Amino acid sequence: MLKRTILVLACGLALVAAVPAPASAATTKPLHLRKGLTLTIPKAWKVYKVRPDWTRVVTGSCPAQTGFRDSGCRSFWVLGPAAIKLGHEGFSAYEPSRPFYPASDVGPCPYDRKLWIGEFKMAAKGLRQIGPGHKAHYRDWKAECRSNATVKGYFHQREWFLPSSKILIVDQWRTAGLATILKRAAWN
C-alpha cells in the first residue's frame, strides 16, 4: 500500500512538472505591430526594426544579423507591405502559393551557412487564427539544405499571411510557442 501511494504521488508530481505555468506579465511584454496587431512575447526575446516593414524577433542565439538570408540567428520575421512586394524569387510580390524567398540567387541554409537552400515542398497548408476575428493563410514549407548535389538536411519555413492587413510572419526555426502566441494575439 505504501509503495502504491508513493508511486501515485510521484506520478502526480511528474504530471504537474510537465504542465508549463501560464505566462505572467512579469515574464512577457507586448509587441505592437501594424494595423493594431499586438503579440505577447517572452521578455527575453529581442525585437529589431531592421528597416521599414521588416521586424525581426530574435528568440535565441544570434551570432550575427545581416538580413533575412543570414544563417544561425534563431528568430522569426514580421513583414509589412514593402517586404511583401518583393517576397518571391526574382523579387516579385509574395503570394501564399510559393514560399517567401526575397532573392534572385541561392541563399544559405538557416542553421548552417556552409549549406545552401534547395527545393521547397509544401508540408501543410490551411487557415490559422491570429487573434479574434482574423484568419491567416498558413503554409509550412519543408526545404532542403544542400552541399552541391547532396541533400544534407532540412528545415521548415512556416508562414502566416494576413492579406487584408498586409502582414506576413515567417519562421524558419519552428519557434516553440509561436503558433500559440499568434492564436492569442490581440487587435486594437
N, C-alpha and C positions, 0 to 999 in steps of 0.2 A: 504494500500500500504506500509506504514512504517513497519507494523508487518511482511509482506511478505518479505521485504528487509532484515530485521533483521534476520528472520528465514533462508533465503538463505545464508546470511553472516555467521551465526552460524554453519550451516551445512558445509559450505566450510572450515571454521576453524577447525571443528572436523575432516574432511577428511584429511586435511594437518597434523594435530597432529597424526593421526592414521598411516601415512606412515613413516616408520623409515628413518632417514637420512642415506645416504651411509657412510660406514666406511671410515675413513681417515687414513693416515699414522700416525697421531698423536695418534690414538686410537688402532692401530693394530701393530703387529710385525710378522716377518716371522718365521716359524718353519721349519727348514731344516731337512729332513728325508732321509732315504736310497734311493738309485737309483735316486737321483735328485728330489725327490718329495718335494715340498715346499707348506706349508699351510700358509695362512694369518689368524692369530687368534687374538682375543682381547688381548691387553696388560695385562689386569687383570688376564688372565689365567696363571697358573704356570706350567712349564714343568720340569719333573723329569726323568732322565735316571735311572731307578730303577736297571737295570742290562743289559748286552748286549742283544739287541733285545726286550727290554721291556721299552717303553717310556710311561709315564703316563702324561696326560694333565689334570690338576685339574681346573675345571670350576666354582666351587662354594665352599661351606663349605666342610671341610675335617678334621674331628677331629683327625683322626689317619691314617697313611699309613702303612699298614702291608703287603700289597701284593694284588694280583688280587682278592682274595676272602675276602677282608675286607668289612666292612659294613659302610655306611654313608658317604663315600667320593665321592662327585659329580665329576665325571671325565670320561674320555674315554682313551683307550689304543691304541697305535700304536705299532704293534708287527712285528718282523722280523723272519728270518728262525729258530733261536733257540727256540723261543716261539711256532711257528707253528708246529715244530717237535713233541711237546708234548701237543697239544691243545685239545685233547679229553679225556673223562673219561678213566682212566686207563693209561693216558699219551701216547696214540698213536697219530699219526700225524693228524693234523687238515684237514678236508675236508668240503666244504660248505653244504653237506647233513646232517650234525649234528652240534649242537651248540658248540662254543668254550667253553670248560669246563676242564681246566687242573687240574684234581683231581681224586682221587680214592674213595672219600667219599662224604658226603653231606655237602655243604657249606652254609654259612649264606646268607640270603636274602640281596640284596644290600642296601635296605632302612631301614631294621630293623634287627639287629643282634640277636634278640630273635626268629626270624622266620627262617625256613630252606627252601632252594630251592627244589621245587618239579619237576614235569614234565614240559618239554619244548614242545611247539607245534608251528609249522610253521604258522606265521601270514601273511607273504608276502615274495615273492622272485622275483628276476629278475636281470637285469643288470643296473648298475648306473654309470654315468660318474664321473671320478675322474680326473679333468683337461682335457685338449685337448688330444685326441688320446688314452685314457686309460679307459677301462670299467671294473668295478669290479663286481664280483658275490655278489649280495646283498641279505641278509637274515634278516628278522625281526622275532625273536622268542619270543612268549608270554610264560612266565614262571610263575609257581605258587610259592607263598610264603606260607609255611605251618607251623602249630603248631600241631605236631603229625599227626593225620589223617584228620585234618580240614584245608581247604584252607582259608587263611586269606586275601589274596590279590594277586596281580600280578605285574610283571614288564616286560618290553620289552628289549630284548637284540638285538641291531642292529649290523650287521656285514657287512663290505665291504672287500672283499678279491681280491687281485691282484696276481694271481698265478705266472705270469712271473716275476714280481718284488719282489715276496715273501714278501708282505706287507699285514697285516690284521689289520683292525681298528675295535675295539669292544667298543660299547657304551651301557651301562646298564641304562642310565638316560634320554634317549631321549633328549640329549643335544640340546637346542634351537640353530638353525643356523648351526649345524654341517653339515647337508646334503648340504647346500649351500656352505659352506667353502670347502668341498670336491669337489663339482662340479666346483668351481672356482680355484682349485689347479693349480700350475704351475709345469712343469717338465723341468729340465735343461739337 
